[in-house]
Amino acid sequence: MPKTEYLQGALDLLILRTLALGANHGWGIQQRIRQVSGEALAVSQGSLYPALHRLEAAGLLSSEMSTSENNRKARIYSITAAGRRRLTVETEDWRQFTLAIRRLLQEG
Amino acid sequence: MALMTTLRSLRQRRRAEREFDDEAAFHLEMETEANIARGMSREEARLTALRAFGGVVQTREHVRDTRALRVESLWLDVRYAARALMAQRRFTCAAAGMLALAIGLGTAMFTVLDALILRPVPFRDPAQLAHVWMGTDRGGRVVVSPAVLKAWRESAAFEAAESAMSATVLLQVGETVVARESATVTPGIFKMLSNVRTLRGRLFDPTDGRPGEADRVLVSETLWRTVYGSDPAFVGSSITVDGRRSVVIGVLPSDFRFPSADTVLWRPTNLTGRAEMAKAYVRFASNMMRADSLRLATEAARAADGNTAQLRPWVYPLAGLTDSNATQSVRVLAGGVVLVFLVLCANVSGLLLARLTARRREFAMRAALGASRARLLRQALAESALLAALGMAGGAAVAWAFVPVSQQVIPETLLLQTLNPLTLNGRALLMTSAFGVVAILVSGLLPAWLGTSLPAGDSLRVVDRGATETPAARMVGRALVAIEVALACTLLVGATVLTRSFVNMSQADRGLQTDGITTVWLALGSSAATDPAGRAGIARSVEDQLRQLPGVRQVAWSYGLPPHGGMLSFGEWTSDRPGALPINLNLERYVVTPDLFALYQIPIVRGRGFTSSDTFNNVIVSQALASRLWGDADPIGHSFRFIQETFQVVGVAREIHFPSLDPRADLPEFYHPYTDVPSTPMVSLRCEPGCPDAAVIRHRLASSHPTVRVQAAGTVDRKYVAELARPRAAAAVALTFAVFALTATAAGLFSVLSYAVTRRRREFGIRTALGATPRRVRHVVLRDGLIVAAIGLAVGTVFAIPLSGALRSLQYGVTSSDPLSWAIVLATVALTAMAASWFPARSAARLDPIVLLREE
């Protein structure tokens, strides 16, 4: 499993994107990122949970303790309206950024 | 949302941690199950999950850090600040003490200002309350008649109209009789003023004050405590007021002052008594224009009482300083407090600056570890905020101690002009907090900004060398001390001028000798006093009684008592000089027996004294009057006119002076012979070694002449003492302020120089090693201090110019540009600066280079 370093901004983007599809708990978010990226992106718990709490403190996410699908206590995160706005902005930024990188790489 | 989370995390930090543990446990379980699904054994699956998760504890802490946002870190700042302050107790005590003094003085001053100027009428909605007289446009004023007052109550002119008449009453308590101020009031007056509550018993109700039920009284707490010994069964008992038994129905708190500041007893009236007078107090309705109210009141008054046809109501405030001189002195006092406040804040600012620059290493370290400038600023400000909080607590205590002192220092004539009891109240404590906030902003902001400004990159390196202060901090520290010197210098100019005024006034030439003289003002109230011969007979026998009192050497009769106690005559006086024009003068006239001049030791400088053959129009003029009317010419034998009368000058007496801040108080005078005994004559007694007490005189005359009443008795000196009260208070307050400011400034200079010497130890060590003498090193530091003081003095001189204008109403025989005052100020500031610089300079000169080199 290749370890990929990425910017913190990218992690925020991944979390927001994942939650935009539906509320989920921390483990679910981690699994989803791994699956969707074809196992290319692995988010460690040490980065994931602080990021979740930071985004919540910034008002982009909300959370509540509830019961998971297998009847266990879990914290379920969902995206807020502010989070959706941020997602739109960040997605556009990321698109521009990757486009620029791609052009740079194709030049040679 | 974010704030809610923050608050929640603060309040439920433990719970949040537990929740995270749950969250982590859930994650591990899910991961373990997923691993099992991939075909691992349970044990292996759990270990893999744990390994993948990494450090649970670190993650938990990281999460907590993100959640524990502003509020919690603010709390951390405060705790850190508290620890920092605890570690430096001496600094903390000095800074908090100075802030407490500044805040306390400010609060006490506000209380005085509030009572005397801002809120002299401490009742509900005081702007709507007024005292009303009837009068013409030409200036005559009469009290409102009861009929008019009743008409006003029935009209829509005012929301309420009540009456309160003041009078002095005699209270008999056991064997003694005391005189106190009382008021006869209509029962509704308490409701009109505000929600007055009794301490004990009840207020008047409308039935009180009806004829036959007027013997009920309300008594002030002050009177109850001082005269009636806080008798617990006081309400319901009876007391003797002006010889009549009256039942006490209630005790009013000492804070309630109305209609005068010294009223301590209230009697009811419903204004139905014969020839009763009313003195109207009204509350305007808030929904009606003043002009409309007064028009309605005029109409109602004219309909109710034919005598008021030509009159209309005139409105006056219930209380407050009306004299512009008095208002000016209170303003000067407030200005002084502001200066002291600024000096103390500048001083605290200097201390904070020195401390923060000394801790630059710590700040640099924190900045290197990632603290932002804002974070460091907050930390620095948290410390000054904590100091200010300490200062506020101390300030409230200082104010609490200062307010009773100010009540003693402020002349009674000023205190009697307010109904506000001058106590530390909620408004004042609100001001304490306001002063605290101002103090932290004034003293904390600049040091925090400078202390946390670190040149990027080289901060650690530069700071580590511990060499010198930054140029900015150095400049600001010295500028602060220069400002302190300037402010202290301004205060000192004020204090010197006021003290010299007081000394000048108390030593001013009075032109007469009043030591050992007591005066008695009599009222010859018997039927025998109706004809001149009868009055002369009573006067002779009274004089016999007085001469028998112990120590009495001389007795003289008069009408009008020098100084400043004659009959006033305003108008145009014309001398008999050929072609002389009338001169407009205010004069005092005394009617005196021939021996009065000897008794008061007023020499007759020209002509002769009175003889028994003189008529009322033969007069002795004072020197000032003589020179006004005849210039240098000899006035003896000349005459002058006043309206219809012509006076013949038989002698010239030395001018008598009445030193006062008000130059209009000292008037020229002339004397008439005592040809007829008036019904209210005055007697002056000169005694050796001292005159009997006023009470002894009263007692003697009361037993020998029951019909003769003593209206007033006392020493002549008390007039001067009363006149000196204001300059003495002004000088005392100004001196206190100047001492505070000067001490604080000296401390500020001392700490700035000591700090500079500590920072420049290496430099001084090297200089000494290179051959500089201790004398030379000492001079470097001394010069540093004296330059700062000189700049401050120069600025202070500029500050003092507007001050001299403000002090004009408090000056006597001295001006702010007076050279002696300036010499005193310069010498005091220079000596203080020398003293404050000496110790740091000496310690710099004593530095041992060997020791210093070893330290490196």
Interface residues (C-beta under 8 A of the other chain):
Chain A: H25 G26 W27 Q30 Q31 S44 Q45 G46 Y49 P50 H53 R54 E56 A57 A58 G59 S62 M65 S68 R72 K73 A74 R75 T80
Chain B: M1 A2 T5 T6 E19 F20 D22 E23 A24 F26 H27 E29 M30 E31 A34 A52 F53 G54 G55 Q58 T59 H62 V63 D65 T66 R67 L69
